[in-house]
Amino acid sequence: MLSYKRISLFITVFCFLFAIMMGLYAHWAHFTEDILLEFTSDPEITCNIPDKKVFTYTAQTDSNGNVITATESWDEKPSIPVVTINAEAHGRGWAHILLYGNIDGKSGGDPSNTVDRKLGSWNGLLPFDLSSHNHPISVHFKGVYKDDSKEYKWDGSGSVKLIPYYWHWRMNGIIPGGEWRRAEEEFHKSKDASTGGSWTVKKNITPIHPNATAPSPPQTVSLQNIVYRNGEFRLTWTKSSDDGGSPITDYQYQYCYYNQGYREEGYWTNWTNWKSAGKDMKERVRGPRMNTEYRVRMRAVNSVGESGATLYESVTTN
């Protein structure tokens, strides 16, 4: 059994060696301030709307030039524009992010931003985990647009400053301790970025002839069963030969199907209500039943009214 003197000697030697090890570790860790935080990507400022993108806003007018609001529509409506600055850093510390600019003359961002964003992580007081990681850095501001015929522009300027933190050691008696401190200015790293772009909202005005009529129906209608898609079939058609003097705004379809009863004779259901098929000359239709024969017919629509229906075409689904 160890004597009291031997135990005391062991504890003393252990504490002495531990203090030396912590001193050496502290000497190394104090000088990590110059390698703790680096850019792994330059700041990049982008807008979610691609440069030179054109969005078309269409409308129709009557013979007197008055816009018929019921027919106004976007061919492709733009998203709310958002300008973003992105970068990435490796290490631990803080990032100071500034982003400002304007979208169509309206200022955005915050040029007086003074909020630091923490990068990296550590637990407690002692820097037992000095490993560093990649950290995305991002901030953005939003803009607005109007349904109008004009060119919209945006620009953005910003900077990202990386401020390393390091562990400053001190001894509390024989117990090592310390605190995290900002590195000196000479170790701070800054990068700037600026760019801009534009997009266009184009308004098309289509006059309606005063003697306009309803259009003619689609010229042809084709149906094709979709294999392995239960109850679905593909509907395609060719456009009407005559729009009646007013652009066609929609093509519509309806269907009925043969309801085969169990142990009794089947029957054809009533036609469904008319449904929009759009203007892409193709549509996928999901019927309510598998292994069923469907009949489909179509019509065209303009600002005056609807065409007559086409003759029906048939298809049998899986």
Solvent accessible surface area in square Angstrom, and as a share of the most:
residue,aa,sasa,rsa
1,M,245,1.10
2,L,115,0.57
3,S,56,0.36
4,Y,181,0.69
5,K,167,0.71
6,R,162,0.59
7,I,76,0.39
8,S,42,0.27
9,L,116,0.58
10,F,140,0.58
11,I,94,0.48
12,T,86,0.50
13,V,71,0.41
14,F,118,0.49
15,C,51,0.31
16,F,127,0.53
17,L,94,0.47
18,F,83,0.34
19,A,33,0.25
20,I,76,0.39
21,M,119,0.53
22,M,27,0.12
23,G,36,0.35
24,L,123,0.61
25,Y,60,0.23
26,A,14,0.11
27,H,125,0.56
28,W,136,0.48
29,A,0,0.00
30,H,51,0.23
31,F,124,0.52
32,T,6,0.04
33,E,18,0.08
34,D,68,0.35
35,I,116,0.59
36,L,12,0.06
37,L,0,0.00
38,E,74,0.33
39,F,30,0.13
40,T,71,0.41
41,S,48,0.31
42,D,92,0.48
43,P,12,0.07
44,E,106,0.47
45,I,9,0.04
46,T,54,0.31
47,C,19,0.12
48,N,80,0.41
49,I,6,0.03
50,P,84,0.53
51,D,84,0.44
52,K,140,0.59
53,K,65,0.28
54,V,78,0.45
55,F,9,0.04
56,T,26,0.15
57,Y,22,0.08
58,T,32,0.19
59,A,1,0.01
60,Q,11,0.05
61,T,8,0.04
62,D,44,0.23
63,S,71,0.46
64,N,127,0.65
65,G,49,0.47
66,N,87,0.45
67,V,61,0.35
68,I,57,0.29
69,T,103,0.60
70,A,97,0.76
71,T,29,0.17
72,E,50,0.23
73,S,57,0.37
74,W,46,0.16
75,D,100,0.52
76,E,88,0.39
77,K,117,0.50
78,P,7,0.05
79,S,68,0.44
80,I,90,0.46
81,P,0,0.00
82,V,31,0.18
83,V,0,0.00
84,T,25,0.15
85,I,1,0.01
86,N,64,0.33
87,A,8,0.06
88,E,58,0.26
89,A,0,0.00
90,H,73,0.33
91,G,0,0.00
92,R,2,0.01
93,G,0,0.00
94,W,58,0.20
95,A,0,0.00
96,H,39,0.18
97,I,0,0.00
98,L,40,0.20
99,L,6,0.03
100,Y,87,0.33
101,G,15,0.15
102,N,43,0.22
103,I,1,0.01
104,D,46,0.24
105,G,67,0.64
106,K,117,0.50
107,S,106,0.68
108,G,16,0.15
109,G,38,0.37
110,D,68,0.35
111,P,87,0.55
112,S,85,0.55
113,N,22,0.11
114,T,111,0.64
115,V,97,0.56
116,D,36,0.19
117,R,92,0.34
118,K,104,0.44
119,L,13,0.07
120,G,17,0.17
121,S,74,0.48
122,W,46,0.16
123,N,138,0.71
124,G,64,0.62
125,L,133,0.66
126,L,50,0.25
127,P,1,0.01
128,F,154,0.64
129,D,75,0.39
130,L,35,0.17
131,S,55,0.36
132,S,38,0.24
133,H,97,0.43
134,N,86,0.44
135,H,28,0.13
136,P,111,0.70
137,I,7,0.03
138,S,54,0.35
139,V,31,0.18
140,H,99,0.44
141,F,17,0.07
142,K,133,0.56
143,G,12,0.11
144,V,77,0.44
145,Y,38,0.14
146,K,139,0.59
147,D,66,0.34
148,D,65,0.34
149,S,66,0.43
150,K,81,0.34
151,E,81,0.36
152,Y,3,0.01
153,K,121,0.51
154,W,20,0.07
155,D,59,0.31
156,G,1,0.01
157,S,38,0.24
158,G,7,0.07
159,S,26,0.17
160,V,1,0.01
161,K,63,0.27
162,L,0,0.00
163,I,6,0.03
164,P,0,0.00
165,Y,31,0.12
166,Y,18,0.07
167,W,1,0.00
168,H,45,0.20
169,W,27,0.09
170,R,112,0.41
171,M,94,0.42
172,N,88,0.45
173,G,68,0.66
174,I,127,0.64
175,I,115,0.59
176,P,12,0.08
177,G,9,0.09
178,G,6,0.06
179,E,63,0.28
180,W,39,0.14
181,R,101,0.37
182,R,107,0.39
183,A,5,0.04
184,E,106,0.48
185,E,118,0.53
186,E,141,0.63
187,F,48,0.20
188,H,38,0.17
189,K,54,0.23
190,S,68,0.44
191,K,76,0.32
192,D,113,0.58
193,A,22,0.17
194,S,79,0.51
195,T,63,0.37
196,G,38,0.36
197,G,15,0.14
198,S,8,0.05
199,W,1,0.00
200,T,42,0.24
201,V,0,0.00
202,K,109,0.46
203,K,65,0.28
204,N,55,0.28
205,I,86,0.43
206,T,46,0.27
207,P,96,0.60
208,I,18,0.09
209,H,99,0.44
210,P,99,0.62
211,N,118,0.60
212,A,19,0.15
213,T,78,0.45
214,A,39,0.30
215,P,7,0.05
216,S,32,0.20
217,P,48,0.30
218,P,5,0.03
219,Q,110,0.49
220,T,76,0.44
221,V,15,0.09
222,S,61,0.39
223,L,30,0.15
224,Q,108,0.48
225,N,35,0.18
226,I,17,0.09
227,V,90,0.52
228,Y,198,0.75
229,R,122,0.44
230,N,75,0.38
231,G,1,0.01
232,E,15,0.07
233,F,0,0.00
234,R,83,0.30
235,L,0,0.00
236,T,48,0.28
237,W,11,0.04
238,T,65,0.38
239,K,128,0.54
240,S,9,0.06
241,S,88,0.57
242,D,78,0.41
243,D,57,0.30
244,G,10,0.09
245,G,36,0.35
246,S,0,0.00
247,P,46,0.29
248,I,27,0.14
249,T,54,0.31
250,D,24,0.12
251,Y,5,0.02
252,Q,33,0.15
253,Y,15,0.06
254,Q,10,0.04
255,Y,14,0.05
256,C,5,0.03
257,Y,39,0.15
258,Y,65,0.25
259,N,30,0.16
260,Q,106,0.47
261,G,20,0.19
262,Y,173,0.66
263,R,215,0.78
264,E,116,0.52
265,E,154,0.69
266,G,11,0.11
267,Y,122,0.47
268,W,75,0.26
269,T,32,0.19
270,N,137,0.70
271,W,78,0.27
272,T,39,0.23
273,N,130,0.67
274,W,68,0.24
275,K,85,0.36
276,S,69,0.45
277,A,6,0.05
278,G,29,0.28
279,K,111,0.47
280,D,108,0.56
281,M,60,0.27
282,K,129,0.55
283,E,55,0.25
284,R,124,0.45
285,V,4,0.02
286,R,158,0.58
287,G,5,0.05
288,P,84,0.53
289,R,91,0.33
290,M,104,0.47
291,N,118,0.61
292,T,8,0.05
293,E,67,0.30
294,Y,0,0.00
295,R,62,0.22
296,V,0,0.00
297,R,67,0.25
298,M,0,0.00
299,R,46,0.17
300,A,0,0.00
301,V,20,0.11
302,N,6,0.03
303,S,41,0.27
304,V,78,0.45
305,G,17,0.16
306,E,87,0.39
307,S,11,0.07
308,G,51,0.49
309,A,50,0.39
310,T,22,0.13
311,L,162,0.81
312,Y,102,0.39
313,E,74,0.33
314,S,56,0.36
315,V,18,0.10
316,T,80,0.46
317,T,4,0.03
318,N,54,0.28
